[in-house]
Amino acid sequence: MSFLFINGQIRAMESRLLNVNRLDRMIGARTPDEAFRVLTELEYAEFVDEGTTANDFYRIIEKGLYETKDLIVRGTGNHPGLQFLWRRADVNNLKRAFKMKLLQKKTEIGTFSEENGFSSLGDINPKDIEKIVFTLKYPEDLPVEYIEACENASKVFEHKHEFRFVEFLFDKAHFSYLAKVARKAGSSFLKSWLELQIDAVNIRSLARSILILDEKLSPEAFIEGGTFSWEKAHAAHNMDILLRLTKETAFRELSSVLMEHDSHEDKLLKIERECDRVQSLFLHDAQSGQIDTIQVSMAYFERRLQNSRMLKFIMFAKFHGLSSENILKTLKHL
């Protein structure tokens, strides 16, 4: 399939993404209304009419994301690579619903919203999420990897008594499914994107085990398919070994962002930010100069998603009177 038409549309829309000038104007806006006027200069003008006010910002940003998803799905013929985007949201929703079931003893989801930890960008609708988790009834198109994780979630929780092991179970299922998608697609880009994501998850898990939990990485937390082996990950019992291990990966500059005087929490935060930065850079480089590949759509959607997080935070901050200086400080962590 040719992606020339959809990629042409996306290239035209890129000029309306959040840039430094628009970001500065929103941060420096004196009122929510001023900030909202800048927002409407972006890819949201079509959702604004005479009755629209700054109070509608959240609905408009969400609608923009849904429209972008629909555009990309239609324009690429729902390319298999898009599963890397939508299934991430599905796994998040399954984890969240199982947490409600196993930890909070809930019997239903309740309000399916971002405030309650759910994402509307997945392929599984809220009613099906509820059926899957609370009655173990599965849609026909649900990947077998996720079904197996759902079937075993309660057993894992009863055995381990910690919900993080249920999260590990779904992470393994997720990446096992994506590995199958990448193999079937025969895409070197997807294979490299998968390896990078797996490395990021393993590095984050290792850092959390060392800095916060003060324990060796558990086998349940390790994802196969990355750059380094389980044996090397299990042997990384301190930060020096972990940082040497990252030299084998695309995250080789990790040691340069950490300071000796940083607290363990600060180090973990910096590691997570660096993992996000490297992955964003990979996508940017992968789509640069491309005119007929899926990575153009994928990179654009990731930028729209990042834009939406920043826009939501700025608008919430303006409504709550947060200073421009504090907004800027917080944005560095998004």
Kinemage of the C-alpha trace (Angstrom):
@kinemage 1
@onewidth
@group {chain A} dominant
@subgroup {mainchain}
@vectorlist {calphas} color= white
{ca met a 1} P 0.000 0.000 0.000
{ca ser a 2} L 1.189 3.558 -0.741
{ca phe a 3} L 1.257 6.054 2.129
{ca leu a 4} L 1.962 9.039 -0.112
{ca phe a 5} L -1.463 10.667 0.301
{ca ile a 6} L -1.781 10.330 4.089
{ca asn a 7} L 1.859 11.324 4.608
{ca gly a 8} L 1.293 14.403 2.463
{ca gln a 9} L -1.619 15.383 4.698
{ca ile a 10} L 0.475 14.803 7.805
{ca arg a 11} L 3.395 16.868 6.502
{ca ala a 12} L 0.948 19.731 5.919
{ca met a 13} L -0.451 19.413 9.453
{ca glu a 14} L 2.959 19.342 11.140
{ca ser a 15} L 3.254 23.125 10.833
{ca arg a 16} L 0.365 23.460 13.266
{ca leu a 17} L 1.911 21.411 16.030
{ca leu a 18} L 2.943 23.107 19.259
{ca asn a 19} L 6.223 24.990 18.699
{ca val a 20} L 8.430 27.119 20.959
{ca asn a 21} L 6.685 30.373 19.996
{ca arg a 22} L 3.174 29.058 20.653
{ca leu a 23} L 4.332 27.343 23.829
{ca asp a 24} L 5.818 30.593 25.161
{ca arg a 25} L 2.623 32.487 24.333
{ca met a 26} L 0.467 29.929 26.154
{ca ile a 27} L 2.721 29.846 29.200
{ca gly a 28} L 2.850 33.660 29.308
{ca ala a 29} L -0.894 34.114 28.823
{ca arg a 30} L -2.503 36.160 31.586
{ca thr a 31} L -5.801 34.254 31.549
{ca pro a 32} L -7.179 30.857 30.469
{ca asp a 33} L -8.990 32.646 27.614
{ca glu a 34} L -5.719 34.038 26.252
{ca ala a 35} L -4.089 30.618 26.438
{ca phe a 36} L -7.116 29.057 24.750
{ca arg a 37} L -6.838 31.459 21.819
{ca val a 38} L -3.349 30.145 21.145
{ca leu a 39} L -4.636 26.576 21.364
{ca thr a 40} L -7.187 27.277 18.636
{ca glu a 41} L -4.339 28.201 16.261
{ca leu a 42} L -3.236 24.575 16.364
{ca glu a 43} L -5.059 21.530 14.945
{ca tyr a 44} L -8.217 22.326 16.915
{ca ala a 45} L -9.798 25.267 15.081
{ca glu a 46} L -12.303 23.006 13.298
{ca phe a 47} L -13.804 22.019 16.680
{ca val a 48} L -14.404 25.610 17.785
{ca asp a 49} L -17.557 27.638 17.130
{ca glu a 50} L -19.173 30.749 18.600
{ca gly a 51} L -20.372 28.876 21.662
{ca thr a 52} L -16.982 27.346 22.489
{ca thr a 53} L -15.138 28.695 25.552
{ca ala a 54} L -11.871 27.987 27.321
{ca asn a 55} L -13.774 25.605 29.606
{ca asp a 56} L -14.179 23.275 26.619
{ca phe a 57} L -10.412 22.807 26.179
{ca tyr a 58} L -10.272 19.215 27.448
{ca arg a 59} L -13.082 18.015 25.168
{ca ile a 60} L -11.519 19.743 22.172
{ca ile a 61} L -8.048 18.296 22.765
{ca glu a 62} L -9.488 14.792 23.160
{ca lys a 63} L -11.610 15.176 20.043
{ca gly a 64} L -8.520 16.238 18.136
{ca leu a 65} L -6.713 13.058 19.161
{ca tyr a 66} L -9.662 10.843 18.149
{ca glu a 67} L -9.899 12.575 14.767
{ca thr a 68} L -6.165 12.106 14.243
{ca lys a 69} L -6.396 8.419 15.105
{ca asp a 70} L -9.295 7.977 12.676
{ca leu a 71} L -7.418 9.831 9.924
{ca ile a 72} L -4.326 7.643 10.352
{ca val a 73} L -6.288 4.377 10.524
{ca arg a 74} L -8.200 5.206 7.334
{ca gly a 75} L -5.231 6.693 5.527
{ca thr a 76} L -2.916 3.733 6.173
{ca gly a 77} L -5.507 0.991 5.775
{ca asn a 78} L -5.080 0.296 9.510
{ca his a 79} L -1.461 -0.772 9.020
{ca pro a 80} L -0.309 -3.459 11.522
{ca gly a 81} L 2.325 -1.088 12.884
{ca leu a 82} L -0.451 1.035 14.402
{ca gln a 83} L -0.948 -1.748 16.938
{ca phe a 84} L 2.158 -0.332 18.617
{ca leu a 85} L 0.071 2.769 19.359
{ca trp a 86} L -3.415 1.485 20.139
{ca arg a 87} L -2.574 -1.723 22.037
{ca arg a 88} L -0.474 0.285 24.481
{ca ala a 89} L -3.686 2.001 25.559
{ca asp a 90} L -5.553 -1.328 25.708
{ca val a 91} L -2.941 -2.839 28.029
{ca asn a 92} L -3.066 0.242 30.245
{ca asn a 93} L -6.859 -0.101 30.467
{ca leu a 94} L -6.698 -3.807 31.264
{ca lys a 95} L -4.154 -3.176 34.022
{ca arg a 96} L -6.254 -0.377 35.478
{ca ala a 97} L -9.459 -2.434 35.447
{ca phe a 98} L -7.753 -5.472 37.007
{ca lys a 99} L -6.341 -3.210 39.698
{ca met a 100} L -9.875 -2.085 40.493
{ca lys a 101} L -11.016 -5.701 40.597
{ca leu a 102} L -8.154 -7.241 42.590
{ca leu a 103} L -7.079 -4.424 44.892
{ca gln a 104} L -10.222 -2.341 45.286
{ca lys a 105} L -12.665 -5.262 45.030
{ca lys a 106} L -14.749 -3.405 42.463
{ca thr a 107} L -17.272 -5.257 40.311
{ca glu a 108} L -17.412 -2.713 37.499
{ca ile a 109} L -15.262 -0.008 35.926
{ca gly a 110} L -17.445 2.961 36.755
{ca thr a 111} L -16.500 6.120 34.861
{ca phe a 112} L -14.167 5.344 31.969
{ca ser a 113} L -12.045 8.503 31.919
{ca glu a 114} L -8.479 9.753 31.950
{ca glu a 115} L -9.013 10.987 35.511
{ca asn a 116} L -9.684 7.381 36.543
{ca gly a 117} L -6.565 6.129 34.784
{ca phe a 118} L -8.128 4.974 31.495
{ca ser a 119} L -7.255 5.889 27.913
{ca ser a 120} L -9.825 6.188 25.135
{ca leu a 121} L -7.243 5.652 22.387
{ca gly a 122} L -7.233 1.854 22.487
{ca asp a 123} L -9.016 -0.576 20.198
{ca ile a 124} L -11.062 -2.228 22.980
{ca asn a 125} L -14.164 -0.260 23.932
{ca pro a 126} L -15.046 0.344 27.623
{ca lys a 127} L -17.903 -2.205 27.658
{ca asp a 128} L -15.605 -4.921 26.376
{ca ile a 129} L -12.891 -3.970 28.878
{ca glu a 130} L -15.465 -4.452 31.626
{ca lys a 131} L -16.591 -7.843 30.230
{ca ile a 132} L -12.999 -9.024 29.827
{ca val a 133} L -11.946 -8.146 33.362
{ca phe a 134} L -15.042 -8.878 35.408
{ca thr a 135} L -16.551 -11.842 33.518
{ca leu a 136} L -13.554 -13.111 31.491
{ca lys a 137} L -15.566 -12.898 28.265
{ca tyr a 138} L -13.372 -11.932 25.333
{ca pro a 139} L -13.981 -10.194 21.992
{ca glu a 140} L -13.143 -12.361 18.995
{ca asp a 141} L -10.306 -10.084 17.902
{ca leu a 142} L -8.540 -9.922 21.278
{ca pro a 143} L -4.988 -11.277 20.851
{ca val a 144} L -4.391 -14.622 22.517
{ca glu a 145} L -1.436 -13.164 24.436
{ca tyr a 146} L -3.765 -10.763 26.257
{ca ile a 147} L -6.357 -13.482 26.864
{ca glu a 148} L -3.748 -15.654 28.569
{ca ala a 149} L -2.674 -12.738 30.749
{ca cys a 150} L -6.297 -12.075 31.746
{ca glu a 151} L -6.812 -15.747 32.587
{ca asn a 152} L -3.755 -15.753 34.866
{ca ala a 153} L -4.028 -12.308 36.469
{ca ser a 154} L -5.988 -13.383 39.552
{ca lys a 155} L -3.729 -16.405 40.145
{ca val a 156} L -0.612 -14.273 39.939
{ca phe a 157} L -2.039 -11.743 42.396
{ca glu a 158} L -3.102 -14.455 44.856
{ca his a 159} L 0.373 -16.005 44.691
{ca lys a 160} L 2.503 -12.835 44.798
{ca his a 161} L 0.195 -10.530 46.806
{ca glu a 162} L 1.579 -7.523 44.899
{ca phe a 163} L -0.135 -5.965 41.916
{ca arg a 164} L 3.144 -5.116 40.165
{ca phe a 165} L 3.447 -8.792 39.222
{ca val a 166} L 0.111 -8.553 37.412
{ca glu a 167} L 1.503 -5.535 35.563
{ca phe a 168} L 4.604 -7.547 34.644
{ca leu a 169} L 2.321 -10.282 33.299
{ca phe a 170} L 0.563 -7.851 30.963
{ca asp a 171} L 3.834 -6.243 29.886
{ca lys a 172} L 5.177 -9.637 28.799
{ca ala a 173} L 1.942 -10.378 26.932
{ca his a 174} L 2.026 -6.975 25.254
{ca phe a 175} L 5.566 -7.250 23.941
{ca ser a 176} L 5.077 -10.856 22.923
{ca tyr a 177} L 2.133 -9.719 20.799
{ca leu a 178} L 4.059 -6.782 19.307
{ca ala a 179} L 6.952 -9.097 18.424
{ca lys a 180} L 4.478 -11.211 16.441
{ca val a 181} L 3.135 -8.092 14.710
{ca ala a 182} L 6.651 -6.953 13.769
{ca arg a 183} L 7.582 -10.399 12.408
{ca lys a 184} L 4.438 -10.652 10.273
{ca ala a 185} L 4.906 -7.119 8.943
{ca gly a 186} L 8.511 -7.885 8.018
{ca ser a 187} L 9.445 -4.315 8.925
{ca ser a 188} L 12.979 -3.534 10.071
{ca phe a 189} L 11.638 -0.268 11.515
{ca leu a 190} L 9.076 -2.046 13.699
{ca lys a 191} L 11.654 -4.592 14.852
{ca ser a 192} L 14.050 -1.817 15.873
{ca trp a 193} L 11.217 0.180 17.513
{ca leu a 194} L 10.207 -2.918 19.471
{ca glu a 195} L 13.762 -3.609 20.660
{ca leu a 196} L 14.146 0.002 21.781
{ca gln a 197} L 10.892 -0.111 23.766
{ca ile a 198} L 11.873 -3.394 25.419
{ca asp a 199} L 15.265 -1.980 26.390
{ca ala a 200} L 13.536 1.071 27.878
{ca val a 201} L 11.195 -1.093 29.967
{ca asn a 202} L 14.031 -3.300 31.203
{ca ile a 203} L 16.237 -0.322 32.088
{ca arg a 204} L 13.387 1.331 33.978
{ca ser a 205} L 12.613 -1.900 35.837
{ca leu a 206} L 16.259 -2.410 36.732
{ca ala a 207} L 16.625 1.165 37.967
{ca arg a 208} L 13.481 0.850 40.087
{ca ser a 209} L 14.697 -2.433 41.586
{ca ile a 210} L 18.096 -0.971 42.464
{ca leu a 211} L 17.131 2.536 43.562
{ca ile a 212} L 13.725 2.072 45.160
{ca leu a 213} L 13.132 -1.598 45.961
{ca asp a 214} L 16.768 -2.430 46.825
{ca glu a 215} L 16.519 -5.887 45.287
{ca lys a 216} L 17.663 -7.756 42.214
{ca leu a 217} L 15.383 -7.660 39.207
{ca ser a 218} L 12.774 -10.407 39.359
{ca pro a 219} L 12.428 -12.700 36.318
{ca glu a 220} L 8.757 -11.705 36.043
{ca ala a 221} L 9.801 -8.109 35.343
{ca phe a 222} L 12.269 -8.867 32.546
{ca ile a 223} L 11.118 -8.668 28.918
{ca glu a 224} L 12.856 -10.888 26.370
{ca gly a 225} L 13.775 -9.466 22.971
{ca gly a 226} L 15.903 -6.499 23.936
{ca thr a 227} L 19.606 -5.840 23.539
{ca phe a 228} L 20.849 -7.482 26.726
{ca ser a 229} L 20.109 -10.895 28.207
{ca trp a 230} L 18.329 -11.894 31.390
{ca glu a 231} L 21.623 -13.145 32.829
{ca lys a 232} L 23.178 -9.696 32.457
{ca ala a 233} L 20.086 -7.973 33.837
{ca his a 234} L 19.950 -10.289 36.862
{ca ala a 235} L 23.626 -9.611 37.595
{ca ala a 236} L 23.088 -5.818 37.587
{ca his a 237} L 22.706 -5.288 41.328
{ca asn a 238} L 23.930 -1.678 41.478
{ca met a 239} L 23.838 1.473 39.348
{ca asp a 240} L 27.426 1.158 38.110
{ca ile a 241} L 26.669 -2.224 36.551
{ca leu a 242} L 23.372 -0.974 35.135
{ca leu a 243} L 25.037 2.024 33.502
{ca arg a 244} L 27.706 -0.213 31.969
{ca leu a 245} L 24.911 -2.382 30.650
{ca thr a 246} L 23.197 0.577 28.972
{ca lys a 247} L 26.361 1.184 26.911
{ca glu a 248} L 25.222 -1.776 24.781
{ca thr a 249} L 21.943 -0.011 23.986
{ca ala a 250} L 20.634 3.185 22.382
{ca phe a 251} L 20.483 4.599 25.928
{ca arg a 252} L 24.280 4.749 26.169
{ca glu a 253} L 24.284 8.430 27.219
{ca leu a 254} L 22.288 7.677 30.360
{ca ser a 255} L 25.228 8.073 32.734
{ca ser a 256} L 25.788 11.663 31.577
{ca val a 257} L 22.393 12.835 32.879
{ca leu a 258} L 22.887 11.508 36.421
{ca met a 259} L 24.653 13.503 39.130
{ca glu a 260} L 26.375 11.955 42.140
{ca his a 261} L 24.414 14.096 44.582
{ca asp a 262} L 21.023 13.169 43.048
{ca ser a 263} L 18.608 11.350 45.348
{ca his a 264} L 17.448 7.896 44.305
{ca glu a 265} L 14.089 9.347 43.312
{ca asp a 266} L 15.754 12.065 41.212
{ca lys a 267} L 17.941 9.487 39.487
{ca leu a 268} L 14.917 7.363 38.642
{ca leu a 269} L 13.064 10.382 37.264
{ca lys a 270} L 16.045 11.361 35.113
{ca ile a 271} L 16.384 7.813 33.800
{ca glu a 272} L 12.724 7.728 32.822
{ca arg a 273} L 13.000 11.119 31.084
{ca glu a 274} L 16.100 10.007 29.190
{ca cys a 275} L 14.350 6.814 28.076
{ca asp a 276} L 11.471 8.911 26.752
{ca arg a 277} L 13.865 11.336 25.024
{ca val a 278} L 15.778 8.580 23.225
{ca gln a 279} L 12.561 6.939 22.023
{ca ser a 280} L 11.205 10.271 20.744
{ca leu a 281} L 14.479 10.910 18.944
{ca phe a 282} L 14.360 7.446 17.359
{ca leu a 283} L 10.877 8.107 15.943
{ca his a 284} L 11.875 11.554 14.725
{ca asp a 285} L 14.923 10.155 12.932
{ca ala a 286} L 12.944 7.193 11.550
{ca gln a 287} L 10.422 9.471 9.795
{ca ser a 288} L 12.853 12.179 8.726
{ca gly a 289} L 13.011 12.394 4.943
{ca gln a 290} L 10.472 9.574 4.484
{ca ile a 291} L 7.595 10.014 2.049
{ca asp a 292} L 6.012 6.562 1.736
{ca thr a 293} L 6.407 4.730 5.063
{ca ile a 294} L 4.262 4.068 8.149
{ca gln a 295} L 6.734 5.766 10.498
{ca val a 296} L 5.569 9.212 9.312
{ca ser a 297} L 2.073 8.564 10.689
{ca met a 298} L 3.337 6.915 13.858
{ca ala a 299} L 5.803 9.696 14.653
{ca tyr a 300} L 3.152 12.349 14.009
{ca phe a 301} L 0.633 10.705 16.312
{ca glu a 302} L 3.211 10.420 19.102
{ca arg a 303} L 3.918 14.143 18.746
{ca arg a 304} L 0.190 14.914 18.847
{ca leu a 305} L -0.096 12.825 21.995
{ca gln a 306} L 2.805 14.654 23.631
{ca asn a 307} L 1.309 17.989 22.551
{ca ser a 308} L -2.025 17.045 24.100
{ca arg a 309} L -0.422 16.302 27.476
{ca met a 310} L 1.331 19.652 27.487
{ca leu a 311} L -1.755 21.561 26.352
{ca lys a 312} L -3.975 19.944 28.991
{ca phe a 313} L -1.480 20.734 31.726
{ca ile a 314} L -1.062 24.371 30.639
{ca met a 315} L -4.814 24.936 30.495
{ca phe a 316} L -5.426 23.271 33.867
{ca ala a 317} L -2.567 25.360 35.297
{ca lys a 318} L -4.051 28.581 33.943
{ca phe a 319} L -7.429 27.813 35.470
{ca his a 320} L -5.743 27.172 38.824
{ca gly a 321} L -3.564 30.260 38.774
{ca leu a 322} L -0.197 28.525 38.537
{ca ser a 323} L 2.643 30.916 37.714
{ca ser a 324} L 4.380 30.841 34.342
{ca glu a 325} L 7.639 29.882 36.073
{ca asn a 326} L 6.065 26.850 37.771
{ca ile a 327} L 4.330 25.807 34.551
{ca leu a 328} L 7.666 25.843 32.723
{ca lys a 329} L 9.371 23.807 35.459
{ca thr a 330} L 6.652 21.149 35.374
{ca leu a 331} L 6.607 20.933 31.584
{ca lys a 332} L 10.227 19.789 31.662
{ca his a 333} L 9.003 16.574 33.304
{ca leu a 334} L 6.199 15.841 30.808
